[in-house]
């Protein structure tokens, strides 16, 4: 910040600017320091540690939800494939059984048994895949409920921490303003060109110019005393524009014409800087940054989200819902999901009319 202000003041508007900057090194260290009550500082540090642990917990739940969603996608893909394989195995077995009934002794018993085993294995694999999908759904539901509770707890702690930090910032800001924003006696002389104005008009203009210069001088002293505050985003000129001043106890002296074209006035007055909102916000931001550095660093709360709101990246999968929505979704899925009937053996179709082949052929 000091480098920024020094760079901006490379071409000072007034000769005394260099003197003000040189005085800065003697006063900056004392003004920059601030003290927080030990018990309050300890409490803020504990809150910061607790918030960090909550963020880690939410991150861990997020990872578990991602794994559960991946398991669900894998199971869904397996179900699609195994449904086709199970249907093929069942159809093949039914055809073989029908042919065996129509043509007793034509095919070996081993062929029928092998087809039955294949049908049972396909059905069992499909059942296992559906159980895995159901288990993944249950895990997602449970993790969503858990993450919603953890996120609500995190938000509560975050708001409490933010309120406590804001209180410290407000207190420190007011203390700094009381130290820095003090009346200063300023004595300056200003000269104006009269042009076509009469002497009374030129005299009044000279007084106004002297008042403006006194106000600006007091403001410059104050602005340069702010360089110890961290993280300013305002340039030197922007800082100056954010600071105005009120004058009191004004005494005009040495008012006279200089030659035939100029009028000069000297003013001595007490100058009290008045701080604009933008500059106050910048000062508060610098104090807040110092507080975060003191208690363990700032947490980017904008990056912390409720893991239960994460969407599944696969287009054919619905996003992970909150607890209530997810429970309702599970009930709906249970109502519409096809429930395979447990069947160790394929149902036997009705006997077809008996017919004999001289040389039966059958390929599988």
Buried (B, 14 or more C-beta within 10 A) or exposed (E): BEEBBEEBBEEBEEEEBEEBBEEBEEBBEEBBEBEBEEEEBEBBEEBBEBBEEBBEBBEEBBEBBBBBBBBBBBBBBBBEEBBEBBEEBBEBBBBBBBBBBBBEEBBEEEBBEBBBEBBBEBBEBBBBBBEBBBBBBEBBBBBBBBBBEBBEBBBEBBEEBEEBBEEBBEBBBEEBBEEBBBBBEBEBBBEBEBEEBEEEEBBBBBBEBBBBBBBBBBBBBBBBBBBBBBEBEBEBEBBBBBBBBEBEEEEBEEBEBEEEEBBBBBBBBBBBBEBBEBBEBBBBBBBBBBBBEBBBEEBEBEEBEBBBBBEBEEEEEEEBBBBEBBBEBBEEEEEEEEEEEEEEEBEEEEEEEEEEEEEEEEEE
